Amino acid sequence: MTDTATNVPTAHDHDGDAHHPTERQYWMVFAALVVLTALEVAWSFIGLDGIALAAPLLIMMVIKFLLVAGVFMHLYFDMKILNGRLFTWMFVAGMVLAMAVYAVVFSTFEFNI
């Protein structure tokens, strides 16, 4: 929609190629987040220690982060570069890099490297 007198785009203009999540997709992500959160809480009460406790919790955390960043921040739907997932892949790369740096720093302190 444009202002016909000045031919200036208004705030309601949308890019014709932009896709946004549907209500059904929001509910599916909500359900996935609820299930993953319930699994995280249940996993923490199992009684495991060390890596057996932390690794699955970290994996579930990353999955939840990618769901929220990809869908609610519209990273999954915006900018059709690399099959429409450029920003999502950038977030994944950043998360992997951050976890790798954390693992290296943790290892240096844990094993006195």
KELO-307937 format. One record per residue: y, x, z of N, C-alpha, C in turn; residue number from 1; chain. Coordinates in nm, 2 decimals. Example, Ala and Ser with C-alpha at 12.3 -4.5 7.8 and 13.67 -1.06 7.14 Angstrom:
<nodes>
{node {-0.57; 1.32; 0.78}; {-0.45; 1.23; 0.78}; {-0.33; 1.32; 0.78}; 1; A},
{node {-0.22; 1.28; 0.71}; {-0.11; 1.37; 0.71}; {0.00; 1.29; 0.79}; 2; A},
</nodes>
This chain:
<nodes>
{node {-0.12; 0.08; 0.00}; {0.00; 0.00; 0.00}; {0.12; 0.09; 0.00}; 1; A},
{node {0.22; 0.06; -0.08}; {0.34; 0.13; -0.09}; {0.46; 0.03; -0.07}; 2; A},
{node {0.57; 0.09; -0.03}; {0.69; 0.01; -0.02}; {0.74; 0.00; -0.16}; 3; A},
{node {0.75; -0.12; -0.22}; {0.79; -0.14; -0.36}; {0.93; -0.10; -0.39}; 4; A},
{node {1.02; -0.11; -0.29}; {1.16; -0.07; -0.32}; {1.17; 0.08; -0.33}; 5; A},
{node {1.10; 0.15; -0.25}; {1.12; 0.30; -0.25}; {1.00; 0.37; -0.31}; 6; A},
{node {0.89; 0.30; -0.33}; {0.77; 0.36; -0.38}; {0.72; 0.48; -0.29}; 7; A},
{node {0.73; 0.46; -0.16}; {0.69; 0.56; -0.06}; {0.56; 0.50; 0.01}; 8; A},
{node {0.46; 0.58; 0.02}; {0.34; 0.54; 0.09}; {0.36; 0.50; 0.23}; 9; A},
{node {0.30; 0.39; 0.27}; {0.31; 0.34; 0.41}; {0.20; 0.40; 0.50}; 10; A},
{node {0.21; 0.37; 0.63}; {0.11; 0.43; 0.72}; {-0.03; 0.37; 0.70}; 11; A},
{node {-0.04; 0.26; 0.62}; {-0.17; 0.20; 0.61}; {-0.25; 0.24; 0.48}; 12; A},
{node {-0.19; 0.34; 0.41}; {-0.25; 0.39; 0.29}; {-0.38; 0.47; 0.33}; 13; A},
{node {-0.48; 0.45; 0.25}; {-0.61; 0.53; 0.28}; {-0.65; 0.59; 0.15}; 14; A},
{node {-0.70; 0.71; 0.16}; {-0.76; 0.77; 0.05}; {-0.88; 0.69; 0.00}; 15; A},
{node {-0.89; 0.67; -0.12}; {-1.00; 0.59; -0.18}; {-1.13; 0.65; -0.16}; 16; A},
{node {-1.14; 0.78; -0.15}; {-1.27; 0.85; -0.13}; {-1.31; 0.86; 0.01}; 17; A},
{node {-1.22; 0.84; 0.11}; {-1.26; 0.86; 0.25}; {-1.35; 0.75; 0.29}; 18; A},
{node {-1.45; 0.79; 0.37}; {-1.55; 0.70; 0.42}; {-1.54; 0.71; 0.57}; 19; A},
{node {-1.56; 0.59; 0.63}; {-1.55; 0.58; 0.78}; {-1.67; 0.52; 0.83}; 20; A},
{node {-1.71; 0.55; 0.95}; {-1.83; 0.49; 1.01}; {-1.82; 0.34; 1.02}; 21; A},
{node {-1.93; 0.27; 1.00}; {-1.94; 0.13; 1.01}; {-1.96; 0.10; 1.16}; 22; A},
{node {-1.94; -0.03; 1.19}; {-1.97; -0.07; 1.33}; {-2.11; -0.04; 1.37}; 23; A},
{node {-2.20; -0.07; 1.28}; {-2.35; -0.04; 1.30}; {-2.37; 0.11; 1.33}; 24; A},
{node {-2.31; 0.20; 1.26}; {-2.32; 0.34; 1.28}; {-2.27; 0.38; 1.42}; 25; A},
{node {-2.16; 0.32; 1.46}; {-2.11; 0.35; 1.60}; {-2.21; 0.30; 1.70}; 26; A},
{node {-2.27; 0.19; 1.68}; {-2.37; 0.14; 1.78}; {-2.49; 0.23; 1.78}; 27; A},
{node {-2.53; 0.27; 1.67}; {-2.65; 0.36; 1.66}; {-2.62; 0.49; 1.73}; 28; A},
{node {-2.50; 0.55; 1.72}; {-2.46; 0.67; 1.79}; {-2.45; 0.64; 1.94}; 29; A},
{node {-2.40; 0.53; 1.97}; {-2.39; 0.49; 2.12}; {-2.53; 0.49; 2.18}; 30; A},
{node {-2.63; 0.42; 2.11}; {-2.76; 0.42; 2.16}; {-2.83; 0.55; 2.17}; 31; A},
{node {-2.80; 0.64; 2.07}; {-2.86; 0.78; 2.07}; {-2.80; 0.85; 2.19}; 32; A},
{node {-2.67; 0.84; 2.22}; {-2.61; 0.90; 2.33}; {-2.66; 0.85; 2.46}; 33; A},
{node {-2.69; 0.72; 2.47}; {-2.74; 0.67; 2.60}; {-2.88; 0.72; 2.62}; 34; A},
{node {-2.96; 0.72; 2.51}; {-3.10; 0.78; 2.53}; {-3.10; 0.92; 2.56}; 35; A},
{node {-3.02; 1.00; 2.50}; {-3.01; 1.15; 2.53}; {-2.96; 1.17; 2.67}; 36; A},
{node {-2.86; 1.09; 2.71}; {-2.81; 1.11; 2.85}; {-2.92; 1.07; 2.95}; 37; A},
{node {-2.99; 0.97; 2.93}; {-3.10; 0.93; 3.02}; {-3.21; 1.04; 3.02}; 38; A},
{node {-3.24; 1.10; 2.90}; {-3.34; 1.21; 2.90}; {-3.29; 1.33; 2.98}; 39; A},
{node {-3.16; 1.36; 2.97}; {-3.10; 1.47; 3.04}; {-3.11; 1.45; 3.19}; 40; A},
{node {-3.08; 1.33; 3.23}; {-3.09; 1.30; 3.38}; {-3.23; 1.30; 3.43}; 41; A},
{node {-3.32; 1.24; 3.35}; {-3.47; 1.25; 3.39}; {-3.52; 1.39; 3.39}; 42; A},
{node {-3.48; 1.47; 3.29}; {-3.53; 1.61; 3.28}; {-3.48; 1.69; 3.40}; 43; A},
{node {-3.36; 1.66; 3.45}; {-3.31; 1.74; 3.56}; {-3.38; 1.70; 3.69}; 44; A},
{node {-3.45; 1.59; 3.70}; {-3.52; 1.55; 3.82}; {-3.67; 1.58; 3.81}; 45; A},
{node {-3.72; 1.64; 3.71}; {-3.86; 1.67; 3.69}; {-3.90; 1.78; 3.79}; 46; A},
{node {-3.81; 1.87; 3.82}; {-3.84; 1.98; 3.92}; {-3.87; 2.11; 3.85}; 47; A},
{node {-3.83; 2.13; 3.73}; {-3.85; 2.26; 3.66}; {-3.74; 2.35; 3.70}; 48; A},
{node {-3.76; 2.48; 3.68}; {-3.66; 2.58; 3.71}; {-3.64; 2.67; 3.59}; 49; A},
{node {-3.53; 2.75; 3.59}; {-3.51; 2.85; 3.49}; {-3.49; 2.80; 3.35}; 50; A},
{node {-3.55; 2.87; 3.26}; {-3.54; 2.84; 3.12}; {-3.60; 2.71; 3.08}; 51; A},
{node {-3.71; 2.67; 3.15}; {-3.78; 2.54; 3.12}; {-3.69; 2.43; 3.16}; 52; A},
{node {-3.59; 2.44; 3.25}; {-3.50; 2.34; 3.28}; {-3.38; 2.35; 3.19}; 53; A},
{node {-3.32; 2.47; 3.17}; {-3.20; 2.49; 3.10}; {-3.21; 2.47; 2.95}; 54; A},
{node {-3.31; 2.52; 2.88}; {-3.32; 2.52; 2.74}; {-3.32; 2.37; 2.68}; 55; A},
{node {-3.40; 2.28; 2.73}; {-3.40; 2.15; 2.67}; {-3.27; 2.08; 2.70}; 56; A},
{node {-3.21; 2.11; 2.82}; {-3.08; 2.05; 2.85}; {-2.97; 2.10; 2.75}; 57; A},
{node {-2.97; 2.23; 2.72}; {-2.88; 2.28; 2.63}; {-2.90; 2.22; 2.49}; 58; A},
{node {-3.02; 2.21; 2.45}; {-3.05; 2.15; 2.31}; {-3.00; 2.01; 2.31}; 59; A},
{node {-3.02; 1.93; 2.41}; {-2.97; 1.79; 2.41}; {-2.82; 1.78; 2.41}; 60; A},
{node {-2.76; 1.88; 2.49}; {-2.61; 1.89; 2.49}; {-2.56; 1.91; 2.35}; 61; A},
{node {-2.62; 2.01; 2.28}; {-2.57; 2.04; 2.15}; {-2.58; 1.92; 2.05}; 62; A},
{node {-2.70; 1.85; 2.06}; {-2.72; 1.73; 1.98}; {-2.61; 1.63; 2.01}; 63; A},
{node {-2.58; 1.60; 2.13}; {-2.48; 1.50; 2.17}; {-2.34; 1.55; 2.12}; 64; A},
{node {-2.31; 1.68; 2.14}; {-2.18; 1.73; 2.09}; {-2.17; 1.71; 1.94}; 65; A},
{node {-2.27; 1.74; 1.86}; {-2.27; 1.72; 1.72}; {-2.25; 1.57; 1.68}; 66; A},
{node {-2.32; 1.49; 1.75}; {-2.30; 1.34; 1.72}; {-2.16; 1.30; 1.74}; 67; A},
{node {-2.10; 1.33; 1.86}; {-1.97; 1.29; 1.89}; {-1.87; 1.36; 1.80}; 68; A},
{node {-1.88; 1.49; 1.77}; {-1.78; 1.55; 1.68}; {-1.80; 1.50; 1.54}; 69; A},
{node {-1.92; 1.48; 1.50}; {-1.94; 1.44; 1.36}; {-1.90; 1.30; 1.33}; 70; A},
{node {-1.93; 1.21; 1.42}; {-1.90; 1.07; 1.39}; {-1.77; 1.02; 1.45}; 71; A},
{node {-1.74; 1.04; 1.58}; {-1.62; 0.99; 1.64}; {-1.50; 1.07; 1.60}; 72; A},
{node {-1.51; 1.19; 1.56}; {-1.40; 1.27; 1.51}; {-1.40; 1.27; 1.36}; 73; A},
{node {-1.48; 1.19; 1.30}; {-1.49; 1.17; 1.15}; {-1.51; 1.30; 1.07}; 74; A},
{node {-1.57; 1.40; 1.14}; {-1.60; 1.52; 1.07}; {-1.71; 1.50; 0.97}; 75; A},
{node {-1.80; 1.41; 1.00}; {-1.92; 1.39; 0.91}; {-1.88; 1.31; 0.78}; 76; A},
{node {-1.77; 1.24; 0.79}; {-1.73; 1.15; 0.68}; {-1.61; 1.20; 0.59}; 77; A},
{node {-1.54; 1.30; 0.65}; {-1.42; 1.34; 0.58}; {-1.45; 1.47; 0.49}; 78; A},
{node {-1.37; 1.48; 0.39}; {-1.36; 1.60; 0.30}; {-1.50; 1.63; 0.24}; 79; A},
{node {-1.51; 1.59; 0.12}; {-1.63; 1.60; 0.04}; {-1.66; 1.73; -0.01}; 80; A},
{node {-1.65; 1.83; 0.07}; {-1.68; 1.97; 0.03}; {-1.82; 2.00; 0.09}; 81; A},
{node {-1.91; 2.07; 0.02}; {-2.04; 2.10; 0.06}; {-2.12; 1.97; 0.10}; 82; A},
{node {-2.12; 1.88; 0.01}; {-2.19; 1.75; 0.03}; {-2.12; 1.67; 0.14}; 83; A},
{node {-1.99; 1.69; 0.17}; {-1.92; 1.61; 0.26}; {-1.94; 1.65; 0.41}; 84; A},
{node {-1.99; 1.76; 0.43}; {-2.03; 1.80; 0.57}; {-1.96; 1.94; 0.61}; 85; A},
{node {-1.86; 1.98; 0.54}; {-1.80; 2.11; 0.57}; {-1.76; 2.13; 0.71}; 86; A},
{node {-1.68; 2.03; 0.77}; {-1.63; 2.05; 0.90}; {-1.75; 2.04; 1.00}; 87; A},
{node {-1.85; 1.95; 0.97}; {-1.96; 1.95; 1.06}; {-2.04; 2.08; 1.07}; 88; A},
{node {-2.06; 2.14; 0.95}; {-2.12; 2.27; 0.95}; {-2.04; 2.38; 1.01}; 89; A},
{node {-1.91; 2.37; 1.01}; {-1.82; 2.46; 1.08}; {-1.84; 2.45; 1.23}; 90; A},
{node {-1.85; 2.33; 1.28}; {-1.87; 2.30; 1.42}; {-2.01; 2.36; 1.46}; 91; A},
{node {-2.11; 2.34; 1.38}; {-2.24; 2.39; 1.41}; {-2.24; 2.54; 1.42}; 92; A},
{node {-2.17; 2.60; 1.32}; {-2.16; 2.75; 1.32}; {-2.09; 2.80; 1.44}; 93; A},
{node {-1.98; 2.73; 1.48}; {-1.91; 2.77; 1.60}; {-1.99; 2.75; 1.73}; 94; A},
{node {-2.07; 2.65; 1.73}; {-2.15; 2.62; 1.85}; {-2.26; 2.73; 1.86}; 95; A},
{node {-2.32; 2.76; 1.75}; {-2.43; 2.86; 1.75}; {-2.37; 3.00; 1.79}; 96; A},
{node {-2.25; 3.03; 1.73}; {-2.19; 3.16; 1.77}; {-2.15; 3.16; 1.92}; 97; A},
{node {-2.10; 3.05; 1.97}; {-2.07; 3.05; 2.11}; {-2.19; 3.06; 2.20}; 98; A},
{node {-2.30; 3.00; 2.17}; {-2.42; 3.01; 2.24}; {-2.48; 3.15; 2.23}; 99; A},
{node {-2.47; 3.21; 2.12}; {-2.52; 3.35; 2.10}; {-2.44; 3.45; 2.19}; 100; A},
{node {-2.31; 3.43; 2.19}; {-2.22; 3.52; 2.27}; {-2.25; 3.49; 2.42}; 101; A},
{node {-2.27; 3.37; 2.46}; {-2.31; 3.34; 2.60}; {-2.44; 3.40; 2.63}; 102; A},
{node {-2.54; 3.39; 2.54}; {-2.67; 3.45; 2.57}; {-2.66; 3.60; 2.59}; 103; A},
{node {-2.58; 3.67; 2.50}; {-2.57; 3.82; 2.51}; {-2.50; 3.85; 2.64}; 104; A},
{node {-2.39; 3.78; 2.68}; {-2.32; 3.82; 2.80}; {-2.41; 3.79; 2.92}; 105; A},
{node {-2.48; 3.68; 2.92}; {-2.57; 3.65; 3.03}; {-2.68; 3.75; 3.04}; 106; A},
{node {-2.73; 3.79; 2.93}; {-2.84; 3.89; 2.93}; {-2.79; 4.03; 2.98}; 107; A},
{node {-2.67; 4.06; 2.95}; {-2.62; 4.19; 3.00}; {-2.61; 4.19; 3.15}; 108; A},
{node {-2.57; 4.08; 3.21}; {-2.56; 4.07; 3.36}; {-2.69; 4.05; 3.42}; 109; A},
{node {-2.78; 3.97; 3.36}; {-2.91; 3.95; 3.42}; {-3.00; 4.07; 3.42}; 110; A},
{node {-3.00; 4.14; 3.31}; {-3.09; 4.25; 3.29}; {-3.03; 4.39; 3.30}; 111; A},
{node {-2.90; 4.39; 3.35}; {-2.83; 4.52; 3.37}; {-2.83; 4.61; 3.24}; 112; A},
{node {-2.80; 4.55; 3.13}; {-2.81; 4.63; 3.00}; {-2.68; 4.70; 2.99}; 113; A},
</nodes>
